[in-house]
Amino acid sequence: MVVWHGGPMRRVVLSLLVAALGLTSGCAYSVNGTPVSAGVLDIEPPFSSGTPEPTSESDSPDAAPASDLCKLLSWKDLPYDVRDKAAAPTDTGYDPQFDQSCKWQTAVDSLDVGVTLRFRSGRPITLEQNNGEFQLADRKVTYFDRTTDTTVQPSCVLVMDYAGGGVGIIVIDGSARFGAICDQGKKVAEVLLAKEPTG
């Protein structure tokens, strides 16, 4: 084994090694050719919203889910290895552009992986671009698979109508340890649909 010393040179060599591993293993991702890991688990959400429908004042309180969206999903529903499966989400309410937002983030080696949710009441969330769609029960789910897009972290973005509004799901996972990223997103959508608030 070769041991490297010497501050900046060591960092350069390690960066080159990580880049080489990323090319062969697919476990790293790169932005403009530079290997990076996710300091903050998120990507710029490629969401847009439909035009809100006029609603009366009495209808407004029912537009949001009766239950907190962030309590409908838990670590037990996700494939990641965490010490406490009963732990709360890593963060909630972090995206002011949406009525509800939350994330479940954990580390796998040098990569952060996990799931983010965003909910907007009263109108759907759509994708600016997508790869396709599938049917889940009575719901159409549109998705954007970005696992081979080197400009962002390996991820899959899914949207569907939900509880009188729209929900956006982003799964970020460059570890290649937990199955196909869009399959992870589909499972999250299934859990949310099974627990969808009514009325």
CORKA-V732459 format. One record per residue. N is the residue number from 1. SS is DSSP state (H for helix, E for strand, - for the rest). Layout:
n=N ss=SS
n=N ss=SS
This chain:
n=1 ss=-
n=2 ss=-
n=3 ss=-
n=4 ss=-
n=5 ss=-
n=6 ss=-
n=7 ss=H
n=8 ss=H
n=9 ss=H
n=10 ss=H
n=11 ss=H
n=12 ss=H
n=13 ss=H
n=14 ss=H
n=15 ss=H
n=16 ss=H
n=17 ss=H
n=18 ss=H
n=19 ss=H
n=20 ss=H
n=21 ss=H
n=22 ss=H
n=23 ss=H
n=24 ss=H
n=25 ss=H
n=26 ss=-
n=27 ss=-
n=28 ss=-
n=29 ss=E
n=30 ss=E
n=31 ss=E
n=32 ss=-
n=33 ss=-
n=34 ss=E
n=35 ss=E
n=36 ss=E
n=37 ss=-
n=38 ss=-
n=39 ss=-
n=40 ss=-
n=41 ss=-
n=42 ss=-
n=43 ss=-
n=44 ss=-
n=45 ss=-
n=46 ss=-
n=47 ss=E
n=48 ss=E
n=49 ss=E
n=50 ss=-
n=51 ss=-
n=52 ss=-
n=53 ss=-
n=54 ss=-
n=55 ss=-
n=56 ss=-
n=57 ss=H
n=58 ss=H
n=59 ss=H
n=60 ss=H
n=61 ss=H
n=62 ss=H
n=63 ss=H
n=64 ss=-
n=65 ss=-
n=66 ss=-
n=67 ss=-
n=68 ss=-
n=69 ss=H
n=70 ss=H
n=71 ss=H
n=72 ss=-
n=73 ss=-
n=74 ss=-
n=75 ss=H
n=76 ss=H
n=77 ss=H
n=78 ss=-
n=79 ss=-
n=80 ss=-
n=81 ss=-
n=82 ss=-
n=83 ss=-
n=84 ss=-
n=85 ss=-
n=86 ss=-
n=87 ss=-
n=88 ss=-
n=89 ss=-
n=90 ss=-
n=91 ss=E
n=92 ss=E
n=93 ss=-
n=94 ss=-
n=95 ss=-
n=96 ss=-
n=97 ss=-
n=98 ss=-
n=99 ss=-
n=100 ss=E
n=101 ss=E
n=102 ss=E
n=103 ss=E
n=104 ss=E
n=105 ss=E
n=106 ss=E
n=107 ss=E
n=108 ss=E
n=109 ss=-
n=110 ss=-
n=111 ss=E
n=112 ss=E
n=113 ss=E
n=114 ss=E
n=115 ss=E
n=116 ss=E
n=117 ss=E
n=118 ss=E
n=119 ss=E
n=120 ss=E
n=121 ss=E
n=122 ss=-
n=123 ss=-
n=124 ss=-
n=125 ss=E
n=126 ss=E
n=127 ss=E
n=128 ss=-
n=129 ss=-
n=130 ss=-
n=131 ss=-
n=132 ss=E
n=133 ss=E
n=134 ss=E
n=135 ss=E
n=136 ss=E
n=137 ss=-
n=138 ss=-
n=139 ss=E
n=140 ss=E
n=141 ss=E
n=142 ss=E
n=143 ss=E
n=144 ss=E
n=145 ss=E
n=146 ss=-
n=147 ss=-
n=148 ss=-
n=149 ss=-
n=150 ss=-
n=151 ss=-
n=152 ss=-
n=153 ss=-
n=154 ss=-
n=155 ss=E
n=156 ss=E
n=157 ss=E
n=158 ss=E
n=159 ss=E
n=160 ss=E
n=161 ss=E
n=162 ss=E
n=163 ss=-
n=164 ss=-
n=165 ss=E
n=166 ss=E
n=167 ss=E
n=168 ss=E
n=169 ss=E
n=170 ss=E
n=171 ss=E
n=172 ss=E
n=173 ss=-
n=174 ss=-
n=175 ss=-
n=176 ss=-
n=177 ss=-
n=178 ss=-
n=179 ss=-
n=180 ss=-
n=181 ss=H
n=182 ss=H
n=183 ss=H
n=184 ss=H
n=185 ss=H
n=186 ss=H
n=187 ss=H
n=188 ss=H
n=189 ss=H
n=190 ss=H
n=191 ss=H
n=192 ss=H
n=193 ss=H
n=194 ss=H
n=195 ss=-
n=196 ss=-
n=197 ss=-
n=198 ss=-
n=199 ss=-
